[in-house]
Amino acid sequence: MQDRRLLYRQFQEIFPIESLKDMTLDEYTNLDKASSFCYWLESKTSVLGSIWGGSAYKFGIFKFNNTPTDNNSMYSHDESYSWYSRLGNTAEEAFALVKNTIVEIAQSAQRADWTKIEDLEAEKVLWPVVIWKIAFLYSDERLLPIYDKDGWLVPLAEHFGLSTANKSSRAELYEYLLSQKGDKDLYAFYDELLKIMSMRKKKVWLYAPGENACMWDECRLSETMRLGWDIENLLDFDTRDELAKRLQEEYGNQTSYRNDSLALWQFAHEINIGDIVYVKKGTNKIIGCGVVESEYYFDENLSTYQHLRKVNWTHTGEWDCPLRKLPLKTLTDISKNTDLVKSLNDMVVNNNVATSSEATSGRNYWWLVANPKIWSIANMQVGTIQDYTLYNDNGNRRRIFQNFLDAKEGDMVIGYESTPTKQIVALAEIAKPNDGKLIYIRKTESLPVPIDYLTIKSIPELAGMEYMKNQQGSFFKLKEEEYNIIMDIIRDDNPVRAEQKNDIYDEESFLNDVFMDKSQYARLKSLLLTKKNVILQGAPGVGKTFAAKKLAYSILGEADESHVEFVQFHQSYTYEDFIMGFRPNEEGGFYLKRGIFYNFCKKAKADPDSKYFFIIDEINRGNLSKIFGELLMLIENDYRGESIKLAYSDEMFDVPRNLYIIGMMNTADRSLAMIDYALRRRFSFFDMIPAFQTEGFKAYQKKLDNKQFDNIIDGIVKLNEVISNDDSLGQGFCIGHSYFCNQKKVNIEWLQNVINYDILPMLKEYWFDDIKQYEQQSNILKALLK
């Protein structure tokens, strides 16, 4: 009680009521600061009533680690924050409304105006549990630190004899419960309420891990189910925060260990003597059940499972036992507890889980139709789970309702989007089968090259698909052979990359490969990361193309080709090649084909936590305004992530923030017009110059140790001085170093070829109108070859 009061005072000292109106968004929710308001509400003051769980949207607005990928119109986000769309168009607008609500809650709590606080619930700025947690913290302890109305306040009021509890307002429930306190200390009474709730018998579901998990294998052979983990004594941790901190120290980023341990901790704290425990695998398969027999027990033979809960346990006899196939006769021997048997029978018959009309032992295959206007499977991040309702907004069953019932964990799903263009865009799996209301679909792969509906329609073997017979609906069954045919088509354009460990590639690697000063590299990297679009410009042979790919690798930290795409512009290159356009098909009609930049943007968008690099060689050779079209605006840094309607498909499209464009431009090609000004202001331009004087090239030259090579390089350096000082040429026409690179050993034949067939023809073009200058410089170089 003393500790709770001290914590209560600490909260008010850190967040005095008069300072709330000046609280900043950063102070409200910051993932890196333990002094944030949200951190104190949820974590630091959890012993003053827990509001753990649920969504971070309960705070109205929150700062995220990973960019949200859902397209739900309920939510909005920028580069740092996500919030309910109804709260405003920007993070600042949303937070202003949240902050005003917090101030009203705190002021009302000080006046004990509980009705006003109840009115604020209706405004749906914050979740009720958050509203009443704030109210308690500013109420001078005139409320109870309990915030769940239906789950806690109503049952407690009923326990004390309030027959109208489920019809009472929250204020009435608080008032009634506090009237039962008498002269007791608030927190002593609170502990009594917790104990009352802990004695309530309840059904508890425990989800089992994989069938090879040793804990469950041992449980099959014993009468005891041990609830614990192999990290000290799980229940010795009084708070979730203490355990989370210890798990972070032990397991770091191994989230499966952390999450399983936290789940078991929560479970072990929630169950009590007499509770019925059903152990389930998936949603409609039970592997055993039991009754909680003792508060704690000590097992001398298992030092890592000490002081844990004990459950009288009986296995069903089958590991993967479908709920409707449960061998009930074996369960009558579980215990003498008749309530358990009755409860289990009720669970099997009336589990509120829809079950299939026929057993399905093997894997199923499904065709899922997603409407991007509601949610886009193409824009989902790989690994994201999307729930899908079994009933529409009117409460009616989805078409082919049986398909939703038959879907089970691990089934394979073809992700198809029906509008604005009909195409297969992703692969997925059933993450969890139906729970009576929803099924759960996990995206497993994005398809950089979507598969058009017309391609599928043209395959005779697919004419009998359930979807082809009647396209009204959203979830269709596929036969295994149909699924395999579709996968063959998908893999033709989207081959699976073999698992391989990429070589580490960092700044040092870049400087070893690309002859550039360290300060130049730092400047180039900064330009690209800040502007998102950079053009490397320079004369032939300065290593623009080579440097572009190595720059991408150095930022990625590894030589990962899957995150880099390359294209070369030319005079005939068009928007239809780059973004999308209609192409003729074999039937005499046309189909909409997506271009290389469109596909790469989709690939990057599906993986927002990684960087992707699109490299364009000879960027000034194409008609840039024509190639980029309406995307000319979207590639600008300030417009990244914003959507525009594409000309051909009416599809809303954006260039993701994690995509970076590197262009290369030859400054010595006088046949090309100057780059479009509109595009020029969207790029930073970085001059690539000959690197003969860099430390890297000098080290390479020293390693070759060839006097004639040294003489040639000295001659080229002097030639570049002449070119730079020529008013008709300039530095952009200098001879690059790459003509002389990538040699392990120098011989006279190679040097002669470089001079006679690479350098001299270029000089002849430079001085086409000054033959005397050309002959003079030509003779100097030829003399160095003797």
C-alpha positions in Angstrom: 0.0 0.0 0.0 2.9 2.3 0.9 4.5 1.6 -2.5 1.3 2.2 -4.4 0.8 5.6 -2.7 4.4 6.6 -3.4 3.9 5.6 -7.1 0.6 7.6 -7.2 2.4 10.7 -5.9 5.3 10.2 -8.3 2.9 10.1 -11.2 1.3 13.4 -10.2 4.8 15.0 -9.6 5.9 14.0 -13.1 2.6 14.9 -14.8 1.0 17.7 -12.6 -2.5 18.6 -13.8 -1.5 22.2 -14.7 1.2 20.9 -17.1 -1.1 18.7 -19.1 -2.2 21.5 -21.5 1.5 22.0 -22.4 2.3 18.4 -22.9 4.0 17.7 -26.3 3.3 14.8 -28.6 6.8 13.4 -27.9 6.1 13.6 -24.1 2.8 11.8 -24.5 4.1 8.8 -26.5 7.7 8.1 -27.2 9.0 4.6 -27.6 12.5 5.5 -26.4 11.6 7.4 -23.3 10.5 5.8 -20.0 9.1 9.2 -19.0 6.3 9.3 -21.5 2.7 9.7 -20.4 1.6 6.5 -22.1 4.4 4.5 -20.6 3.4 5.5 -17.1 -0.3 4.8 -17.8 0.2 1.3 -19.1 3.4 0.0 -17.6 4.9 2.1 -14.8 1.6 2.2 -12.8 0.3 -1.2 -13.7 0.0 -2.0 -9.9 -2.5 0.9 -9.7 -4.8 -1.1 -12.0 -3.7 -2.8 -15.2 -4.7 -1.6 -18.7 -2.4 -4.0 -20.5 -3.4 -5.5 -23.8 -5.6 -4.5 -26.7 -4.4 -2.1 -29.4 -2.1 0.9 -29.1 -4.9 2.8 -30.7 -6.4 2.9 -27.2 -4.3 6.0 -26.6 -5.8 7.7 -29.6 -2.4 8.2 -31.2 0.9 6.4 -30.7 4.4 6.3 -32.0 5.3 3.1 -33.9 8.5 1.1 -34.6 7.3 -0.4 -37.9 5.2 1.5 -40.4 1.6 0.2 -40.4 0.7 -1.5 -43.7 -3.1 -1.7 -43.5 -5.4 0.4 -45.6 -8.2 0.6 -43.1 -9.8 4.0 -43.4 -10.3 4.0 -39.6 -6.6 4.7 -39.2 -4.1 7.3 -40.5 -0.4 7.5 -40.1 2.6 9.5 -41.1 6.3 8.6 -40.8 6.2 8.3 -37.0 2.7 8.2 -35.6 -0.6 6.4 -36.2 -4.0 7.5 -35.0 -7.7 7.1 -35.5 -8.6 9.0 -38.7 -11.7 10.5 -37.0 -9.3 12.5 -34.7 -7.8 14.6 -37.5 -5.9 14.7 -40.7 -2.5 15.1 -39.1 -0.7 13.8 -36.0 -0.8 17.3 -34.6 -4.5 17.6 -35.0 -5.2 14.2 -33.5 -2.9 14.8 -30.5 -4.6 18.2 -29.9 -7.9 16.4 -29.5 -6.3 13.7 -27.3 -4.7 16.3 -25.1 -7.8 18.3 -24.7 -9.7 15.1 -23.7 -7.0 14.2 -21.1 -7.2 17.7 -19.6 -11.0 17.4 -19.3 -10.7 14.0 -17.7 -8.2 15.2 -15.1 -10.2 18.3 -14.3 -13.4 16.4 -14.0 -11.8 13.8 -11.8 -10.6 16.5 -9.4 -14.2 17.7 -9.2 -15.5 14.1 -8.8 -17.7 14.8 -11.9 -18.0 11.2 -13.0 -20.9 11.9 -15.3 -18.8 14.3 -17.4 -16.1 11.6 -17.7 -18.8 9.1 -18.8 -19.8 11.6 -21.5 -16.2 11.7 -22.8 -16.4 7.9 -23.4 -19.1 8.6 -26.1 -16.7 10.8 -28.0 -14.4 7.8 -28.6 -11.1 9.7 -28.4 -9.6 7.3 -25.9 -10.6 3.8 -24.9 -12.7 3.6 -21.7 -10.0 1.8 -19.7 -7.5 4.6 -20.6 -10.1 7.3 -19.7 -10.8 5.8 -16.3 -7.1 5.1 -15.5 -6.4 8.8 -16.1 -9.5 9.7 -14.0 -8.2 7.5 -11.1 -4.7 9.0 -11.2 -6.2 12.5 -10.8 -9.1 11.7 -8.5 -7.2 12.0 -5.2 -7.9 8.2 -4.8 -11.7 8.7 -4.8 -12.1 5.9 -7.4 -11.2 2.3 -7.5 -8.1 1.3 -9.6 -10.4 -1.0 -11.7 -11.2 0.1 -15.2 -12.9 -2.9 -17.0 -16.7 -2.4 -16.5 -18.2 -5.6 -17.9 -15.4 -7.9 -16.9 -14.7 -6.6 -13.4 -17.0 -3.8 -12.0 -20.3 -5.6 -12.9 -19.3 -9.0 -11.5 -17.9 -7.4 -8.3 -21.1 -5.4 -7.8 -23.2 -8.6 -8.3 -21.0 -10.3 -5.7 -22.0 -7.7 -3.1 -25.7 -8.0 -4.0 -26.4 -5.3 -6.6 -29.0 -7.0 -8.8 -29.1 -4.2 -11.3 -25.3 -4.2 -11.8 -25.4 -4.9 -15.5 -27.8 -2.0 -16.1 -25.9 0.5 -13.9 -23.6 3.2 -15.1 -19.9 3.1 -14.3 -20.3 6.0 -11.8 -23.0 4.0 -10.0 -20.9 0.9 -9.9 -17.9 2.8 -8.5 -20.2 4.4 -5.9 -21.7 1.1 -4.9 -18.4 -0.7 -4.5 -16.9 2.1 -2.5 -19.8 1.9 -0.2 -18.7 -1.6 0.7 -15.2 -0.4 1.6 -16.3 1.0 5.0 -13.2 2.2 7.0 -10.8 0.0 5.1 -7.8 1.5 3.3 -8.5 1.9 -0.4 -5.7 -0.5 -1.5 -6.5 -3.0 1.2 -10.1 -3.1 -0.2 -8.7 -3.3 -3.7 -6.7 -6.4 -2.8 -9.9 -8.0 -1.4 -11.6 -7.3 -4.7 -8.7 -8.9 -6.6 -9.0 -12.0 -4.3 -12.8 -12.2 -4.9 -12.2 -12.1 -8.7 -9.4 -14.7 -8.4 -11.8 -17.2 -6.6 -14.3 -17.0 -9.5 -14.3 -20.3 -11.4 -13.8 -19.9 -15.1 -12.9 -21.7 -18.2 -9.3 -21.1 -19.4 -7.9 -21.9 -22.8 -4.2 -22.7 -23.2 -2.9 -22.9 -26.7 -0.2 -25.6 -27.2 3.0 -25.0 -29.2 4.2 -27.5 -31.8 3.7 -31.2 -31.2 7.4 -31.8 -30.6 7.6 -29.4 -27.7 9.0 -31.5 -24.8 6.7 -30.0 -22.2 3.6 -31.3 -23.9 5.2 -34.7 -24.7 5.9 -35.1 -20.9 2.4 -34.1 -20.1 1.0 -37.0 -22.2 2.7 -39.4 -19.8 1.9 -37.8 -16.5 -1.1 -36.6 -14.5 0.4 -33.1 -14.0 0.7 -30.2 -16.3 3.5 -27.9 -15.3 3.1 -24.3 -16.4 6.5 -22.6 -16.5 9.5 -21.8 -18.6 13.2 -22.5 -18.4 14.3 -19.1 -17.1 14.6 -19.0 -13.3 11.2 -19.3 -11.6 8.6 -17.7 -13.9 6.2 -16.7 -11.1 8.9 -15.1 -9.0 8.4 -12.0 -11.2 5.7 -9.9 -9.7 5.1 -7.7 -12.7 5.0 -8.3 -16.4 7.6 -5.5 -16.8 10.1 -7.2 -14.6 9.8 -10.4 -16.6 10.0 -8.6 -19.9 13.2 -6.9 -18.9 14.8 -10.2 -17.8 13.7 -11.9 -21.0 15.2 -9.1 -23.1 18.5 -9.7 -21.3 18.3 -13.4 -21.7 16.9 -13.8 -25.2 17.4 -10.4 -26.9 15.5 -10.4 -30.2 14.3 -14.0 -30.0 10.7 -12.8 -29.8 9.2 -16.3 -29.8 10.9 -17.1 -26.4 9.9 -13.7 -25.0 6.3 -13.9 -26.2 5.8 -17.5 -25.0 7.2 -16.7 -21.6 5.0 -13.6 -21.2 2.0 -15.6 -22.3 2.6 -18.3 -19.8 3.3 -15.8 -17.0 -0.1 -14.1 -17.8 -1.8 -17.5 -17.9 -0.3 -18.7 -14.6 -1.4 -15.5 -12.8 -4.9 -15.8 -14.1 -5.9 -19.4 -13.2 -7.0 -20.4 -9.8 -7.9 -23.6 -7.9 -10.9 -25.2 -9.5 -10.6 -23.5 -12.8 -11.1 -25.8 -15.9 -8.2 -25.8 -18.3 -8.7 -26.8 -21.9 -5.5 -27.2 -23.9 -6.1 -26.5 -27.6 -4.1 -26.6 -30.7 -5.4 -24.2 -33.3 -9.0 -23.2 -32.7 -11.1 -26.4 -33.1 -8.7 -29.1 -31.8 -8.3 -30.1 -28.2 -5.4 -32.2 -27.0 -6.3 -32.4 -23.3 -8.0 -30.8 -20.3 -7.8 -30.7 -16.5 -8.7 -29.0 -13.3 -6.4 -26.7 -11.4 -5.7 -28.6 -8.2 -3.1 -26.5 -6.2 -2.0 -22.9 -5.9 1.7 -23.8 -6.3 3.8 -26.9 -6.1 7.5 -27.7 -5.9 9.2 -30.3 -8.0 12.6 -31.2 -6.6 13.5 -33.1 -9.8 13.0 -30.2 -12.1 14.8 -27.2 -10.7 13.6 -24.9 -13.5 10.0 -25.7 -12.9 9.7 -24.7 -9.3 6.8 -23.1 -7.5 4.4 -23.5 -10.4 0.7 -24.1 -10.8 -0.5 -27.7 -10.9 -3.3 -29.0 -13.1 -4.8 -32.5 -12.9 -4.3 -33.5 -16.5 -5.7 -36.0 -19.0 -4.7 -36.3 -22.6 -7.5 -37.0 -25.1 -5.6 -39.9 -26.7 -5.1 -38.1 -30.0 -2.7 -35.3 -30.6 -4.6 -33.6 -33.4 -8.2 -34.3 -32.3 -10.9 -32.3 -34.2 -13.3 -30.9 -31.7 -16.3 -32.7 -33.1 -14.4 -36.1 -33.1 -13.4 -35.7 -29.4 -13.7 -39.1 -27.7 -16.0 -38.0 -24.9 -16.1 -41.4 -23.2 -12.4 -41.1 -22.2 -13.1 -37.7 -20.6 -15.5 -38.9 -18.0 -12.5 -40.3 -16.1 -10.7 -37.0 -15.9 -11.9 -36.3 -12.4 -14.9 -36.6 -10.1 -15.7 -33.0 -11.0 -19.1 -33.4 -12.7 -19.1 -29.7 -13.6 -16.0 -30.3 -15.6 -17.6 -33.1 -17.6 -20.7 -31.1 -18.2 -18.7 -28.1 -19.2 -16.6 -30.0 -21.6 -19.6 -31.6 -23.2 -21.2 -28.1 -23.5 -17.9 -26.9 -25.0 -17.9 -29.7 -27.6 -21.5 -29.2 -28.6 -21.9 -25.4 -28.2 -18.4 -24.2 -28.5 -19.5 -21.2 -30.6 -16.9 -22.4 -33.1 -18.4 -23.3 -36.5 -17.1 -26.8 -37.5 -16.9 -28.5 -40.9 -19.4 -31.0 -42.1 -16.7 -33.3 -43.2 -13.3 -34.2 -41.9 -10.3 -32.7 -43.7 -7.1 -34.4 -42.8 -4.9 -32.9 -45.6 -4.0 -29.4 -46.5 -6.6 -27.3 -48.3 -6.1 -24.6 -51.0 -8.0 -21.4 -51.3 -8.5 -18.5 -53.7 -9.0 -15.3 -51.7 -10.6 -12.2 -53.4 -9.5 -9.0 -51.7 -11.0 -5.6 -52.6 -8.3 -2.9 -52.2 -11.1 -0.4 -51.4 -11.6 -2.3 -48.1 -8.1 -3.9 -47.6 -5.3 -4.6 -49.9 -3.3 -7.8 -49.7 -0.8 -6.4 -52.1 0.1 -3.6 -49.7 0.2 -5.8 -46.6 3.7 -6.5 -45.2 4.8 -10.1 -45.3 4.0 -11.8 -42.0 1.0 -9.5 -41.3 -2.2 -11.3 -40.2 -5.5 -10.0 -41.6 -8.8 -11.2 -40.1 -11.8 -11.8 -42.3 -15.3 -12.0 -41.1 -17.6 -15.0 -41.6 -20.6 -12.6 -41.7 -21.1 -9.4 -43.7 -22.1 -6.0 -42.3 -25.7 -7.0 -42.3 -25.1 -10.2 -40.3 -25.6 -12.5 -43.2 -23.3 -15.5 -43.9 -20.6 -15.0 -46.5 -21.2 -16.8 -49.8 -20.0 -20.4 -49.8 -20.0 -20.3 -46.0 -18.8 -23.8 -45.8 -15.4 -22.7 -47.2 -14.9 -20.5 -44.2 -15.7 -23.4 -41.9 -13.4 -25.8 -43.7 -10.3 -23.5 -43.7 -7.7 -24.7 -41.2 -4.3 -23.6 -40.0 -1.6 -24.1 -42.6 -3.9 -24.1 -45.6 -2.4 -22.3 -48.6 -4.0 -19.2 -50.1 -3.7 -17.5 -53.4 -4.2 -13.7 -52.9 -6.2 -12.1 -55.7 -7.3 -8.5 -56.0 -10.5 -7.9 -58.0 -10.1 -4.1 -58.6 -9.0 -1.9 -60.3 -7.0 -4.6 -62.2 -7.7 -8.3 -61.8 -4.5 -9.9 -60.7 -2.9 -12.4 -58.3 -0.7 -10.2 -56.1 0.4 -12.4 -53.1 0.6 -15.7 -51.4 -0.7 -16.4 -48.0 -1.8 -19.1 -45.5 -4.5 -19.6 -42.9 -2.9 -18.4 -39.7 -5.8 -19.5 -37.5 -9.1 -21.2 -38.4 -12.4 -19.6 -37.7 -13.4 -18.7 -34.1 -17.1 -18.4 -35.0 -16.7 -14.9 -36.3 -13.4 -14.6 -38.1 -10.7 -16.5 -39.9 -7.2 -15.2 -39.9 -4.9 -15.0 -43.0 -1.2 -14.5 -42.8 0.6 -13.0 -45.9 3.7 -15.1 -46.7 5.0 -13.6 -50.0 4.6 -10.6 -52.2 4.6 -11.1 -55.9 6.8 -8.4 -57.6 5.3 -9.6 -60.9 1.5 -10.0 -60.4 -0.4 -12.6 -62.5 -3.3 -11.2 -64.6 -6.7 -12.8 -64.5 -6.6 -13.3 -68.3 -3.5 -15.5 -67.9 -5.4 -17.7 -65.5 -8.6 -17.7 -67.6 -6.6 -18.8 -70.7 -5.6 -22.1 -69.0 -8.1 -24.9 -70.0 -7.3 -26.9 -66.9 -8.5 -24.0 -64.7 -11.9 -23.6 -66.4 -13.6 -25.6 -63.7 -12.3 -23.6 -60.8 -15.0 -22.7 -58.2 -14.2 -19.0 -58.8 -14.6 -19.3 -62.6 -18.1 -20.8 -62.2 -19.4 -17.9 -60.1 -17.3 -15.0 -59.2 -19.7 -13.6 -56.6 -18.0 -14.1 -53.2 -14.6 -13.8 -51.6 -13.3 -17.2 -50.5 -13.2 -20.1 -53.0 -11.8 -23.6 -52.8 -9.1 -24.8 -55.1 -8.3 -28.3 -56.0 -4.7 -29.3 -55.3 -4.0 -29.7 -59.1 -5.5 -26.3 -59.8 -3.3 -24.8 -57.0 -0.2 -26.4 -58.5 -0.9 -25.1 -62.0 -1.4 -21.6 -60.7 1.8 -21.8 -58.7 3.7 -22.9 -61.8 2.5 -19.8 -63.5 3.4 -17.6 -60.5 6.9 -19.1 -60.3 7.6 -18.5 -64.0 7.6 -14.8 -63.3 8.4 -14.9 -59.6 11.1 -17.5 -59.0 12.0 -18.4 -55.5 15.5 -17.1 -54.6 17.7 -19.7 -53.2 18.5 -19.1 -49.5 22.0 -17.7 -49.3 24.0 -15.7 -46.9 25.0 -12.4 -48.6 28.5 -11.0 -48.1 28.8 -8.2 -45.6 29.3 -4.9 -47.5 30.0 -1.7 -45.6 31.7 1.7 -46.0 35.1 0.1 -45.9 34.1 -2.4 -48.6 32.9 0.5 -50.8 36.1 2.5 -50.4 38.1 -0.5 -51.3 36.1 -1.1 -54.5 35.3 2.4 -55.5 38.1 4.9 -55.8 36.5 7.7 -53.8 37.6 9.7 -50.8 35.9 9.0 -47.5 34.4 12.5 -47.3 33.0 12.2 -50.8 31.3 8.8 -49.9 29.8 10.3 -46.7 28.4 13.2 -48.8 27.0 11.0 -51.5 25.4 8.6 -49.0 23.8 11.5 -47.1 22.5 13.0 -50.3 20.8 9.8 -51.3 19.2 9.1 -47.9 18.0 12.6 -47.5 16.8 13.4 -51.1 15.9 9.8 -52.0 16.9 10.6 -55.6 20.5 11.1 -56.8 22.1 11.3 -60.2 25.7 10.4 -60.6 27.0 12.6 -63.5 30.4 12.5 -65.1 32.5 11.6 -68.1 32.9 8.1 -69.5 35.0 5.8 -67.4 34.5 7.4 -64.0 32.7 4.3 -62.7 29.2 5.6 -62.3 27.4 2.3 -62.9 29.8 0.4 -60.7 29.6 2.9 -57.9 25.8 3.0 -58.0 25.4 -0.7 -57.2 28.1 -0.6 -54.6 26.6 2.4 -53.0 23.3 0.5 -52.6 25.1 -2.5 -51.1 27.0 -0.3 -48.6 23.8 1.3 -47.3 22.1 -2.2 -47.1 25.1 -3.5 -45.3 25.2 -6.6 -47.5 25.5 -7.4 -51.2 21.8 -8.3 -51.6 20.8 -8.2 -55.3 17.2 -8.8 -54.4 17.0 -5.2 -53.1 18.4 -3.6 -56.2 16.8 -3.3 -59.7 18.5 -2.0 -62.8 17.2 -0.5 -66.0 18.7 1.5 -68.9 16.8 4.3 -70.6 16.9 5.0 -74.3 15.1 7.1 -76.9 12.3 4.5 -77.4 11.7 3.8 -73.7 8.2 4.7 -72.7 5.7 5.0 -69.8 4.2 1.7 -70.9 7.6 0.0 -70.4 8.3 1.7 -67.1 4.9 1.9 -65.3 2.2 0.0 -67.2 0.6 -0.3 -70.6 -1.6 -2.4 -72.8 0.0 -5.2 -74.8 -1.6 -7.5 -77.4 -2.4 -11.0 -76.4 -2.8 -14.2 -78.4 -6.6 -13.9 -78.6 -6.3 -10.7 -80.6 -7.2 -8.4 -77.7 -5.1 -6.5 -75.2 -4.0 -7.0 -71.6 -2.6 -4.6 -69.1 1.1 -5.3 -68.4 2.9 -3.7 -65.4 6.3 -2.3 -65.9 9.6 -2.7 -64.0 9.2 0.4 -61.8 5.6 -0.5 -60.9 6.6 -4.0 -59.8 9.6 -2.8 -57.9 7.6 -0.2 -56.0 5.1 -2.9 -55.0 8.0 -5.1 -53.8 9.5 -2.3 -51.7 6.1 -1.3 -50.3 5.5 -4.9 -49.0 8.8 -4.7 -47.1 8.7 -1.2 -45.5 11.5 -2.0 -42.9 14.1 -2.5 -45.6 15.6 -0.2 -48.2 15.3 -0.8 -52.0 17.4 0.8 -54.8 16.2 1.4 -58.3 19.2 2.2 -60.6 18.7 3.9 -64.0 21.6 3.9 -66.4 21.7 6.7 -69.1 18.8 8.4 -67.4 19.1 11.5 -69.7 18.7 9.4 -72.9 15.0 8.9 -72.3 12.1 11.3 -72.6 11.8 11.6 -68.8 8.5 13.4 -68.6 6.9 10.8 -70.9 8.5 7.8 -69.0 7.6 8.9 -65.5 4.2 10.4 -66.4 2.1 11.2 -63.3 4.8 9.7 -61.1 7.1 12.7 -61.7 5.5 14.2 -58.6 5.4 11.0 -56.5 9.2 10.4 -56.7 9.8 13.7 -54.9 10.8 13.2 -51.3 8.0 15.3 -49.9 5.4 13.3 -51.8 6.7 9.8 -51.0 3.9 7.6 -49.6 1.1 9.8 -51.1 -1.1 8.2 -53.7 -2.2 9.3 -57.2 -4.6 7.6 -59.7 -2.7 5.9 -62.5 -3.7 6.7 -66.0 -4.3 3.2 -67.4 -5.8 1.4 -64.4 -7.5 4.1 -62.3 -5.5 2.5 -59.4 -4.3 4.5 -56.5 -0.5 4.2 -56.5 2.4 5.6 -54.5 6.2 5.5 -54.5 7.2 4.1 -51.1 9.5 5.9 -48.7 11.9 3.1 -48.6 12.7 3.2 -52.3 15.8 5.1 -53.5 16.5 6.1 -57.1 20.1 6.3 -58.4 20.5 7.6 -62.0 23.6 7.8 -64.1 24.3 10.6 -66.7 27.1 10.9 -69.1 28.2 14.6 -69.3 30.3 14.0 -72.3 27.5 13.1 -74.7 26.8 16.3 -76.6 24.0 14.6 -78.7 21.7 14.7 -75.7 19.5 17.6 -74.5 19.8 19.0 -71.0 17.8 17.1 -68.5 14.2 18.2 -67.8 14.1 20.9 -65.2 11.1 19.4 -63.5 13.0 16.2 -62.9 16.2 18.0 -62.2 14.8 19.7 -59.1 13.7 16.3 -57.8 17.3 14.9 -57.8 20.6 15.8 -56.2 23.4 15.8 -58.7 26.8 14.3 -57.6 29.8 14.8 -59.8 31.9 11.7 -60.4 35.4 12.7 -61.4 38.5 10.7 -62.4 40.0 9.1 -59.3 43.7 8.9 -60.3 44.7 11.0 -57.3 42.7 9.1 -54.7 44.4 6.9 -52.1 42.5 3.8 -53.4 43.8 4.2 -57.0 47.3 4.9 -55.8 47.3 1.7 -53.7 46.0 -0.2 -56.8 48.7 1.4 -59.0 51.4 0.5 -56.4 50.3 -3.1 -56.3 50.6 -3.4 -60.1 54.2 -2.1 -59.9 54.6 -1.3 -63.6 56.7 1.7 -64.8 55.0 1.9 -68.2 51.6 1.8 -66.5 52.7 4.7 -64.2 53.8 6.7 -67.2 50.5 6.2 -69.0 48.6 7.3 -65.9 50.8 10.4 -65.6 50.0 11.1 -69.2 46.3 10.7 -68.7 46.3 13.1 -65.7 48.1 15.8 -67.8 45.6 15.1 -70.7 42.7 15.7 -68.3 44.2 19.1 -67.3 44.2 20.1 -71.0 40.6 18.9 -71.4 39.5 20.7 -68.3 41.1 24.0 -69.5 39.5 23.7 -73.0 36.6 26.2 -73.2 34.7 23.9 -75.6 35.0 20.8 -73.2 35.7 21.2 -69.5 35.9 18.8 -66.5 32.8 16.8 -67.6 34.8 15.4 -70.6 37.9 14.1 -68.6 39.1 10.6 -69.1 37.9 8.3 -66.3 40.0 5.9 -64.3 37.8 2.8 -65.0 39.5 2.2 -68.3 42.6 1.2 -66.4 41.0 -0.8 -63.5 40.4 -4.5 -62.7 43.9 -5.7 -63.8 46.0 -8.0 -61.8 49.0 -7.7 -64.2 49.9 -5.1 -66.9 51.1 -6.0 -70.4 51.9 -3.7 -73.3 49.2 -5.2 -75.5 46.4 -4.4 -73.1 47.7 -0.8 -72.7 47.9 -0.3 -76.5 44.3 -1.5 -76.8 43.0 0.9 -74.2 44.8 3.9 -75.7 44.2 3.1 -79.4 40.7 1.8 -79.2 39.1 3.5 -76.2 40.9 6.8 -75.5 42.0 8.1 -79.0 38.6 7.6 -80.7 37.0 9.6 -77.9 39.6 12.4 -78.2 38.9 12.5 -82.0 35.3 13.1 -81.2 36.2 15.8 -78.6 38.4 17.8 -81.0 36.5 17.0 -84.3 36.9 20.7 -85.2 40.5 21.0 -83.9 42.6 18.3 -85.7 45.9 19.9 -84.7 45.0 19.6 -80.9 43.9 16.0 -81.4 47.1 15.0 -83.2 49.2 16.7 -80.6 47.6 14.9 -77.7 47.4 11.6 -79.6 51.1 11.7 -80.3 51.9 12.3 -76.7 50.0 9.2 -75.6 51.4 7.0 -78.3 54.9 8.0 -77.3 54.2 6.7 -73.8 53.5 3.2 -75.2 57.0 2.8 -76.6 
